[in-house]
Amino acid sequence: MKARDERTLLTVRLILAALKDRDIAERAKGNPDGIGESEILLLFATMIRQRRESISQYESGGRIDLAEREGEEIAVIGRFMPAQIEGDAMVEAIQSLVGEEKAKTIKDMGRTMSALKERYAGRMDFAKASGVVKELLA
């Protein structure tokens, strides 16, 4: 607020509203502790994915100004995310998990992806990870 960075301020307010909304929903379900860290990270990942989709739509519609705004919001949300596991580190993590889960065929993909989401919530792009899992189990 002191820096008068309006985009950051608006994005942080948006994040807080989303967190409060999810927390209230969890408490209504009977969970007195509210949402956990993994749910928060998944919320952030969802927010980033939504903005990336919006960017592609804005760019195809010729609204570069709105696409830039969404990009700035991604940068702000990304500040609250842990470092992303990508490339070789992601492949190694997936191979390790596939070994632990004793997954052998494509039928084990659901169980493997579920374990991945549990262990690496918010730290991995699961769209890319599912391709790697499918490759390993094929």
NUVEX-547218 format. One line per 3 residues: number of its first residue (from 1); for each residue y, z negated, x negated of N, C-alpha, C. Coordinates in steps of 0.02 Angstrom, whole numbers, plus 32768, in hexadecimal, padded with zeros to 4 digits. Example, Ala and Ser with C-alpha at 12.3 -4.5 7.8 and 13.67 -1.06 7.14 Angstrom:
REM NUVEX-547218
1> 7EE4/7E7A/7D6C/7F1F/7E7A/7D99/7F5B/7E7A/7D6C  7F90/7E9E/7D7E/7FCB/7E9B/7D54/8002/7E76/7D7B .
//
This chain:
REM NUVEX-547218
1> 7FC5/8000/7FD7/8000/8000/8000/803F/8000/7FD5  803D/7FD8/7F9F/8077/7FD5/7F73/8084/8018/7F50  804E/803B/7F41/8055/807C/7F1E/806C/80B2/7F4E .
4> 806C/80A3/7F8F/8080/80D3/7FC3/8055/8112/7FC3  8015/8107/7FB4/7FE5/813E/7FB6/7FC9/8141/7FFD  7FE8/816B/8025/7FD8/816C/806C/7F90/8183/807A .
7> 7F78/81B5/8055/7F34/81CF/8060/7F01/8198/8053  7F09/8174/801C/7EDA/813E/800B/7EDD/8107/8040  7F18/80F5/8055/7F20/80C1/8087/7EFE/80D4/80C8 .
10> 7F0A/8111/80DF/7EEB/8128/811D/7E9F/812B/8118  7E86/8141/80DF/7E3E/8147/80D5/7E1E/8101/80D3  7E3E/80D2/80B1/7E22/808E/80AE/7E22/806F/80F3 .
13> 7E56/807B/811A/7E57/8062/815F/7E1F/8081/8188  7E12/80C1/817D/7DDB/80E4/819F/7D98/80C5/818C  7D8F/80B7/814C/7D51/8098/8134/7D48/8053/8154 .
16> 7D7D/802B/8154/7D79/7FE8/8171/7D68/7FEB/81BB  7D86/8019/81DF/7D77/8020/8227/7D2E/8033/8232  7D14/8061/8209/7CCE/8076/8210/7C9F/803C/8200 .
19> 7CB0/8016/81CC/7C86/7FDD/81BA/7C87/7FA8/81F0  7CC1/7F9B/820B/7CC7/7F68/8240/7CA0/7F7E/827E  7CA4/7FBE/828F/7C81/7FD9/82C9/7C35/7FD1/82C0 .
22> 7C1C/7FE4/8285/7BD4/7FDE/8278/7BBF/7F94/8277  7BE9/7F69/825B/7BD9/7F22/8257/7BD4/7F04/829D  7C02/7F16/82C8/7C01/7EFC/830D/7BC2/7F15/8331 .
25> 7BB1/7F55/8326/7B75/7F71/8346/7B36/7F4C/832E  7B33/7F3C/82EE/7AF8/7F17/82D4/7AF5/7ED1/82F1  7B2D/7EB0/82F6/7B2D/7E6C/8311/7B19/7E6D/835A .
28> 7B2C/7EA1/837E/7B19/7EA7/83C5/7ACE/7EB1/83CC  7AAE/7ECE/8399/7A65/7ED8/839A/7A40/7E97/838A  7A64/7E63/8379/7A44/7E23/836A/7A3F/7E13/8321 .
31> 7A5F/7E3A/82F5/7A5F/7E2D/82AD/7A9E/7E06/829C  7A99/7DC4/8294/7AD6/7D9C/8289/7AF9/7DA9/8247  7AD6/7DC7/8217/7AF4/7DD5/81D6/7B1B/7E16/81D6 .
34> 7B14/7E3E/8208/7B37/7E7F/820A/7B12/7EB2/81DF  7B37/7EE2/81C4/7B18/7F18/819E/7B10/7F03/8155  7ADD/7F1D/8136/7ACF/7F0D/80F0/7AED/7F41/80C1 .
37> 7AE5/7F36/8082/7B01/7F63/804F/7AE5/7FA9/8054  7AA4/7FAF/8061/7A87/7FF2/8064/7AA3/8019/809F  7AAF/7FF8/80D8/7ACD/801A/8111/7B15/802F/8102 .
40> 7B38/8006/80DD/7B7D/8017/80CA/7B7E/8055/809E  7B50/8057/806E/7B4D/8091/8041/7B39/80D0/8067  7B0B/80C9/8097/7AF8/8102/80C0/7B33/8119/80EB .
43> 7B5B/80EA/8104/7B96/80FC/812A/7BC7/8124/80FF  7BD2/810D/80C2/7BFF/8131/8094/7BE4/8177/8086  7BA3/817D/807A/7B85/81BE/806D/7B8D/81EC/80A9 .
46> 7B85/81D1/80E5/7B8E/81F8/8122/7BD7/820F/8128  7C05/81E3/8119/7C4C/81F5/811D/7C5C/822D/80EC  7C40/822A/80B1/7C4C/825E/807F/7C2D/82A0/8096 .
49> 7BF0/829D/80B0/7BCF/82DA/80C7/7BF7/82FB/8100  7C10/82D2/812E/7C38/82EC/8165/7C76/8310/814B  7C95/82F3/8119/7CD2/8311/80FE/7CC2/8352/80D9 .
52> 7C8A/8354/80B7/7C77/8393/8095/7C6B/83CA/80C8  7C4C/83B9/8100/7C41/83EB/8134/7C84/8402/8151  7CB2/83D3/815A/7CF4/83E4/8173/7D19/8412/8143 .
55> 7D12/8405/8103/7D33/842F/80D0/7D1C/8476/80D7  7CDB/8480/80DD/7CC2/84C5/80E2/7CDB/84E7/8121  7CDF/84C2/8158/7CF9/84DE/8196/7D44/84EE/8191 .
58> 7D6A/84C0/8173/7DB2/84CC/816B/7DBF/8508/813D  7D98/850D/8107/7DA2/8545/80DA/7D91/8588/80FB  7D5C/8589/8123/7D4B/85C7/8146/7D7F/85D8/817C .
61> 7DA2/85A5/8195/7DD5/85B0/81C7/7E1A/85BB/81A9  7E1F/85B9/8166/7E5E/85C5/8145/7E8D/8589/8145  7E74/854D/8151/7E9D/8511/8151/7E94/84EA/8110 .
64> 7EAE/8506/80DB/7EA6/84E8/8098/7EC7/84A3/8095  7EFE/8499/80B7/7F20/8459/80B6/7EF3/8421/80D2  7ED0/842F/8107/7EA1/83FE/8123/7E65/83F3/80F7 .
67> 7E4E/8428/80D7/7E16/8423/80A8/7E29/83F6/806D  7E66/83FD/8054/7E7D/83D3/801D/7E80/838A/8032  7E97/837E/806F/7E9B/833A/8088/7E56/831A/808B .
70> 7E25/8340/80A3/7DE0/8327/80A6/7DC5/8319/805F  7DD7/8344/8030/7DC3/8339/7FEA/7DDF/82F9/7FCE  7E1E/82EB/7FDF/7E3D/82AD/7FC8/7E19/8271/7FE7 .
73> 7E05/8276/8026/7DE1/823F/8046/7D9D/8234/8025  7D7D/826A/8011/7D3C/8264/7FEE/7D46/823D/7FAD  7D7C/824C/7F8A/7D89/8229/7F4B/7D94/81DE/7F56 .
76> 7DB7/81CD/7F8B/7DC4/8186/7F9A/7D83/8163/7FAE  7D5C/8182/7FD8/7D1C/8163/7FED/7CED/815D/7FB1  7CEE/818F/7F85/7CC4/818E/7F4A/7CD1/8154/7F1B .
79> 7D0E/8139/7F1E/7D1F/80FF/7EF4/7CF5/80C2/7F06  7CDD/80BF/7F44/7CB7/8085/7F5B/7C6C/808F/7F54  7C58/80C9/7F3D/7C11/80D9/7F36/7BFA/80C9/7EEF .
82> 7BBA/80B6/7EE7/7BA0/80AD/7EA4/7B97/80F2/7E83  7B8B/80F2/7E42/7B81/8131/7E1E/7B45/8155/7E3C  7B4D/8197/7E44/7B19/81C0/7E62/7AE3/81D1/7E2F .
85> 7AA5/81D0/7E45/7A6C/81E4/7E1B/7A62/822F/7E27  7A69/8256/7DF2/7A63/829F/7DF9/7A3A/82BC/7DC0  7A27/82FA/7DC8/7A06/8320/7D93/79C3/8303/7D7F .
88> 79B9/82FE/7D3D/797A/82E6/7D22/796B/829E/7D36  799F/8275/7D3A/7995/822F/7D4E/797A/822B/7D95  7993/8257/7DC0/797B/8258/7E05/7932/826E/7E07 .
91> 7920/82A1/7DE2/78DB/82BB/7DE1/78AC/8284/7DC6  78C1/8261/7D92/7897/822C/7D76/788E/81F3/7DA8  78C4/81E0/7DCB/78BF/81AB/7DFC/7890/81BF/7E35 .
94> 7894/81FD/7E4A/7869/8215/7E80/7820/8218/7E68  7814/8230/7E2C/77D0/8233/7E11/77B2/81ED/7E0D  77DA/81BD/7DF7/77C3/8178/7DF2/77B1/815D/7E37 .
97> 77DB/816A/7E68/77CE/8152/7EAC/7792/8174/7ECB  778A/81B4/7EC0/774F/81D8/7ED9/7710/81B9/7EBC  7711/81A7/7E7C/76D8/8186/7E5D/76CA/8142/7E7B .
100> 76FF/811C/7E87/76F7/80D9/7EA4/76DC/80DD/7EEB  76F4/810E/7F11/76DF/8116/7F56/769A/8137/7F5C  7681/8150/7F24/7641/8175/7F22/7642/81B0/7F53 .
103> 767C/81D2/7F54/7684/820C/7F7F/7665/8248/7F5D  763D/826E/7F82/761A/82A6/7F65/7629/82E8/7F89  7631/82E6/7FCA/763B/8324/7FF0/767D/8321/8016 .
106> 768E/8359/8034/76CC/835F/8059/76CC/8330/8096  7691/831A/80AC/768C/82EA/80E3/76AB/82A7/80D1  76B0/8298/8090/76CB/8259/8079/7717/825D/806F .
109> 7735/8295/8080/777D/829E/8073/77A8/826D/809B  7798/8261/80DA/77BF/8233/8103/77C0/81ED/80E7  7786/81D6/80D3/7780/8193/80B6/77A6/818F/8074 .
112> 77A2/81C4/804C/77C3/81C5/800B/780F/81C6/8014  7827/81F0/8043/7870/81F4/804F/788A/81B1/806A  7863/8191/8094/7877/8150/80AE/787E/811C/8076 .
115> 784F/811C/8048/7851/80EE/800F/788D/80FF/7FE2  789A/813F/7FD9/78D4/8154/7FB1/7915/813B/7FCF  791B/8143/8011/7959/812E/8033/7961/80E2/802F .
118> 7929/80BF/8031/792C/8077/802C/7943/8060/7FE7  7926/807F/7FB4/7932/806A/7F6F/7975/8085/7F53  7987/80C2/7F65/79C2/80E2/7F47/79F8/80F2/7F7B .
121> 7A00/80C7/7FAC/7A31/80D3/7FE0/7A77/80DB/7FC3  7A97/8113/7FD3/7ADA/811F/7FBC/7AE1/8136/7F74  7AAA/8138/7F4F/7AAE/814A/7F09/7A8F/818D/7EFA .
124> 7A76/81AF/7F2E/7A54/81EE/7F24/7A63/821D/7F5E  7A69/825D/7F4F/7A71/828F/7F84/7A2C/82A0/7F9E  7A1D/8288/7FDB/79D9/828E/7FF5/79C8/82D5/800B .
127> 79FA/82FF/8015/79EB/8345/8023/79CD/8366/7FE5  79EA/8358/7FAB/79CE/8372/7F6D/798B/8350/7F5D  7989/830F/7F6A/794C/82E9/7F5B/7911/8301/7F85 .
130> 791D/8315/7FC3/78E5/832C/7FEC/78C7/836C/7FD0  78F1/8397/7FB3/78D8/83D4/7F93/78AC/83C3/7F58  78C0/8392/7F30/7898/837D/7EF6/7857/835E/7F0D .
133> 7859/8334/7F41/781C/8314/7F5A/77ED/834A/7F74  7807/837A/7F99/77DD/83AF/7FB5/77BD/83D7/7F7D  77E3/83E4/7F48/77C9/8409/7F0E/7790/83E2/7EEC .
136> 7799/83A0/7EE5/7767/8378/7EC3/7727/8371/7EED  772F/8370/7F2E/76F5/8364/7F59/76D2/83A4/7F6F  76F1/83DD/7F61/76D3/841D/7F76/7699/8430/7F49 .
//
